[in-house]
């Protein structure tokens, strides 16, 4: 279970027509905790894990939560390269397809001294050629294969490390270029340092990253009054364009089933406000995403079907489609406050927890699902026994 440490701050809730017993508040910061280990791009975005939510401990009359819908990057094109080295007459001295220690296994690498060319004036040169596979496999280096373009697209880095006889680094060079039309063949020349006795050349074909705005923050609000109405209202936050961060708020049960979502009703447009009911354990599960993500998977609702239905096949020598994120990136501030004992209505402004979603929740609770996991079992009995005798005061 992911838990967050929170600290007190001199910030107090104030709302017209609402009286608080103590006037206390908390200021907390939400940090993304649902990204799989080692993944920070949109191919592995934040996702809902049943019964495993980042916990926010709510204490006092209201709590402010600061969060951030982060920018992400995803790899776009990963060109399959072929590398050669030439002499002064463009005769191929060495060649490689997939031996690089960098990239995804389709990048080229050459190690040794066979590629050094004596210039006849006391200096040596290194002449490298980089093309896209299958060009070069036929012994001809020209950007074509069987009179057609090789078809590889995207950026790559050529990392050149000159080493002395003991294996120590003498100098390092990095050259970056890009296959734009799928028919390029690049020639790269270096002067070999006098102390160098060998060279290590690696191509990195995983450098073509594009920005995608697809972050989703999932959190569990705890220490609430069981079966009481709460509102989660966005009251602040600017996006990367210095405009109000346009969010969508979602209320979930513990098994990640969406109960209700709201994208409007906050302090100002386009801020969101969501009202929900704490379960028998005093918990509410919510998610924060961009306005155009009603199912909270990080994707734009109008574009996700086409994207999820596509299939990227390396045999087609094409770049994968860029993930259509919901499009929002920026900070937000949420105010979580109690609105009273649950009575099946919404006395605040008519938006949020009232209506079909609350009716469905009440129906679940009425059949004994006290912990809102959509299953009536011994866990619900434990909740009942643990709260036996409570009269609501």
N, C-alpha and C positions, 0 to 999 in steps of 0.2 A: 504494500500500500504506500503510495506517495503522500508524504506529509510535508507541510510548509511551516516554518517558524515565522511568527508574526510579532510585531512590536507595537507598543502604544504610541500614539501621537496626539498632539493637541488639536484634534479635529472633531467637531461635534455636529451631529445631525440636526437639522432644523427643517420643519415642514409645516405649512399652514394647516391649522385645524387638527394637529396631531400632538398628543401629549406623551412625554416619555418619563419613565419613573426616575431615571438617574442622569440622563443627558450624556452618558458615556458613549464613546465610539472607538473603533479600531481602524487603523490604517495598515493594510497588508498589500504585499506585492505577489502577484501570481507569476510563476515561472513555468514555462512549458516543461512538462514531465512525461509526456506520452510518446516522444519520438523514440523509435527503436534504437538500441545501442549502435553507434557507428553510422547512423543515417541522419543527414540534416537537409535533405532535399525533398522535393515533392513526390518522388517515387516512394517515399516512406513518410507520409505526413502524419500529423497528430491524428489519432484515431480513438474511438471509444472501445475501452476494454471492460466487459461486464464485471462489476463488483471491484473494479480497480481504478479509483478516481483520485486525482490530486486533491487533498483535503484542505479546506479553508475553515478554521475554527472561528465561529461567529460568537462574539461576546459583547454585551451591552445592548443599547437600544438600536444601534445601527452600526454597520461596518462598511468602510470604503475598501474596494479592491482595485488595485492598479494592475493592469495587464497590457500586453503588447501583441498584436497580430503581426508576426514577423515576416520579413521578406525571406523567401527561400530561393535556392537555385536548383536547377535540374540540368543534367547533361543532355545536350541536344544531339549534335552529330559526333560520331566517334569513327573517323575515317580509318579504313584498313590500308596501311601504308606498305610501300616497298622501297627499300633504300639500297643505294649502290655507292661506291667510290670509284673515281676515275683517275687515269693518268692525264698527262698534258694533251694527249691525242684523243681523249674521251674513250679510251679503252677501259672496260670494266675490270677493276682490280679485285673487288670483293662485293658481295651482295647479301642481303638478308630480307626475310619476309616477316617473321614474328618473334624475334629473339629479344626484344626490348625488355628491360626490367621495370619499365614504367607502362602505364596504360592498361588496356583491358585484355591483352594477349594477342591483339591484331596489330601491334605496333612493332617496328623494326629496330634492331640493334646490332652494332658491329664493335668488336673489341680486338685490339692488336696494333701492329705497326705496318701491316701490309699496305695501308692506304696512304702512307707518307710518300710524297713525290719530291725527288731532288730537283731543284730548279736550276742547277748548274752554276749558281752564283754564291754558293755557301748557305743558301736558305732552303727550307722545305715548305711544301704546301699540302693542304688537305682539301680535296675536292669531292664534295658530297652531292649526291642526287637523291631527291625524295619525290616519289610519285605515288599514285594510288593503285592498289592491287586491282586487277591482274596485270596492269602494265608492268613491264620488267620481267615477267615470267617467260616471255618469249625472247629474251636477250636484247630487246630494243627498248630504249628509254626515251619516250617521246610523248607521254600522256595519253597514248591510245593503246587499244588492244584489239587486234584484228580489225583495224581501220575504224573502230568506234571509241568513244570516250571511255575512260576507265570508270567513271561514274561516282567516285568517292567525293564526299562533301564534308566541310567542316574544318576547324582550326586544329593545329598541332604544334608542339614544341619539339625542337631538335636540341637535345642537351649534350654538349661536347665537353668532355673532361680530359685534359692532357695530363699524363702521369710521367714521373721520372722512373729511372731504372729500379728504384726501391719501392715503387707503387705509391709514392706521395703525390698529391695533387700539385701540378704546376700552375694551371689556370683553368678556368671554366667559362664556357660560352653558351648562351641560350639564344636560339633563333626561332622566331614564331612566324608562321604563315598560315594560309587558309586555302583550301580547295573551294572555289566559288562556283565554277561552272562544271566541275567534274572531268576536266581534261587537262589539268595543269601538271607540269613536271618541273620541279624547282632545282636549280643549281646553286650550291652554297660553297664559297671558298674561304679557307682560313690559312693564315700563316702559322706554321708549327713553331712553338717556342723552342729555343735552342736546347733547353734542358729536358725536353720531352722525349721519351723513348717509346711510348705507346699512347693510344687514345681509346677512350670508352665513349661510344656514341649511342644514346638512347633516344627514341622518339616517344613522346607522351601524347597519345591521341585522345585523352580525356580532359581537355581544357576548354571545350566549346560549351560553356554553361550559359543558360538564359535565366533571367529573373522570373519567378512565378510567385504570385501572392495567393497562398493556399493554406495559411495557418489556421488551426482551430484549437481553442483552449477549452479543455474539459475540466471541470472542478466539482467537488462535493462540498456543499455548505453544511457544516455540522454544528452541534450544540444549539439547535433551534428548539422552539417549543413545539412538541408533537401536535400535529393536526391543526396548526395555526397558519393563517394566511401571511405570506411574505411577498414583498415586491423586490425585484432586482431591477434597478433603474440606472441607465447610463446617464451620467451627469457631466461628463467631460471627456476630452481626448481629441487629438488632432492626428490626421494621417500624414503620410510622407509628402503630400502636396499642401500641407498646412490648412487643410479643410477638416471639418468635423468627421471623425471616424465613423463610417456608416456600418453598423453592426447588425447582426441577427442573433437573438438570444433564444436558446432552446431549453426546455425542461424535459428531463429524461427519467425513466425509472432505472432501477439498478441493473437491469439486463440490457440497457442501452436502447430501449424502445422509446421513440420520441412521443411525448405526451402533448406538447404544445410549443409553438414558437411565435415570437413577435419581432417585428422589425421597426416599429414606430412607437410613439407614446412617451419617449424620454424627455429630458429637461428641455431640449430644443430639437428641431429637425436637423439631421435624420437620426438622432439618438433613439435607442430602443428601450422599452420597458416591458418586463415580464412579471406577472404575478402567479405564484404557485403555492402549493400547500405542503408543509413539512410532513414527512411520513411519521409513523409511530415511533421511529428511532430519533426523530428530530433532525432529519436530513433532507436536503434537496439537491438533486444532481442537475447541473446546468452546463451548457456549452456556449461559447462565444465564437462567432464566425463572421464572415462578411455578409452584407445584405443579400447578395444573390446566391446564397447557399442555404436553402431551406431544409436540406437533409443532412447538413453538417458533416460532409465528407471532404470539404476543402475545394470542391469543384463548382464552377458556374452552372447554375441549374439549366440554362438554355443551351449549354454546349457539352455537358458531360456525357449525354447519350451517344453522340457521335464519337467522342473520344474513347469511351469505354468499349464501344463496339468495334474500334479499329484494332488491327493486329500488326505489330512491327515485325517484319521478316528481314533478317540481315541479307538474305539471298537477293532481295530486291535492290540492295545498295541504295537505300533511301534513309533519310533522317527520320526518327520517330516524331510524331506530332508533339508539339509543346503542350504540356498539361494545362488545360483551361481553368486556372484558379479562379476563386470568387472575385479577386481583383482588389481587395482591400488590404492595406498594411499601415499600421499606426497604433498609437497607444489609446487606451480607454480607461475610464474610471467608472466603476459600478458602485452604487449605493444599495446595500441590502438592509431592509428594515421590515419590522413586523407591522401588519395592518390590523391584527385582531384575531380572535378565535374564528375558526372556519365555520361559515354558515351557508356555504354554497353560493354566495354572491360575491361581487367585487364592489365594495363601497368607495373605492378610491377614485377611479375615473371610468369604470365600465370596461376596461381592457385588461386582458390577462387571464387570470385563473378561472373566471366564471365560464359557464357554458358547458359544451359537450365534454371538454377535457376533464373538468372537475367532476362531472357526472360519472364519467368512466372511472375516475379515481375512487369516488365514493362507492361505486358498485364493487370495485376490487376489495376495498376495505370491508364492505358489508359482508363479504363471504369469507372473511378471516385472513386476507393477505395483508397482515399488519406491517410487514417490512417492505412491501411494494416490489417483491421480486417475481410477482405473477405466479407464485406457487404457495399453496397453503400447506405448511409442514411444521415440524417441531421448532423451527426457527421462529415461526409466528407464535407458537405456544410460549416460547421463552420470553418474547416481547410482552405478551399478555401477563405472564406471571411477574415479570420484572416491574411492571407498571400497575400491578393489582392494588387497588385502594386509592389510586390517584383520582381526585375529584375536580381537577381543572383549576384549582386556586393556587 
